[in-house]
Amino acid sequence: MKTIPFHVRLTESDLKVIHDSLVSSGNADLASLFTRKEGLSPEEADYVSMAREYCDYDLKIDEEPLVSIGDDGAWVGAWVWVDGSQDELTVA
């Protein structure tokens, strides 16, 4: 089965509601995907470190960004500054 990366920020209470609902409906395996993740794995941390080497003042990476690991690399979540102080929006 093909998996689809899905990233969403939830409050602790929302996460618990989803997890408990899945467990009570007999979907414990799926519920295990909805548990709080503490920190980055060593592999994720390595990719984040490499990504930070490419950052400049217009591209920022959170302390613990979203990381989606693929077969031969990873996507690391980053913030791109968009300047809204001009008549037209421009990506720095």
Helices and strands as residue ranges (DSSP letters): H 12-24, H 28-31, H 42-54, E 59-60, E 67-69, E 74-76, E 79-80, E 82-83, E 90-91
